[in-house]
Amino acid sequence: MQQSFPGKLLYGGDYTPEQWTEDGLIGKLIEEVCREAGVEPVLAASRGVETTKRVRADGRAVYFLLNHNEQPQQVTLPEGIFRSLLDDRVVQGAVEIEARDVMVLHSSK
């Protein structure tokens, strides 16, 4: 008896563990699954830059930016003015995150 379920099944058993990492297949698979599911990046950022958004009780957005790269990286911010919760500086447009560094920004409105 065959039973069907809603959804999709992805099978990747034809590849060795080395191929998944050396050929970049795991990243390609994750990108494709996210695209199909409608998952979009929080902010426009380079590979190796982790971005997370949280919303405070007062409705203001808080962005956590983590640069895992060995070089500084630029992140494009949404429209508005943001304040760093780590050094109190005000930024807008785009920010550069130093290598292996973190920024925590909250919206001013």
Phi, psi and omega in degrees: 000136180249131178242133180253149180234150176292149178118193182227153175238128176251129181245125181235028185287352181277358184247146175279160176304325179295319180295323180301321183267315183294321181273358181071021184294323182296320177295319178296319178297314180297317178299318181293316179298316179297318180299314180295327181275355181079018178277128182240155178298149177295314179221158176286116182213159178288163174300137181094000176249119181267129179234135179225143178239134173233155179242125180288166179301331180275004177092352180282142179278145173235127181249132175253121182241121181237120179263110180270000184276164177274358179233155175300150180226152179255140177235129177275127181268157173292170180299139178131180180247136183234149178241135178285130177279352180264324181228007174067012178280156181257134182223159173201160179083280179211154177230152174254128178256127179297163178303135178052042183237173183227145170228143174233116184240142172234149181288149185277342183275000000 
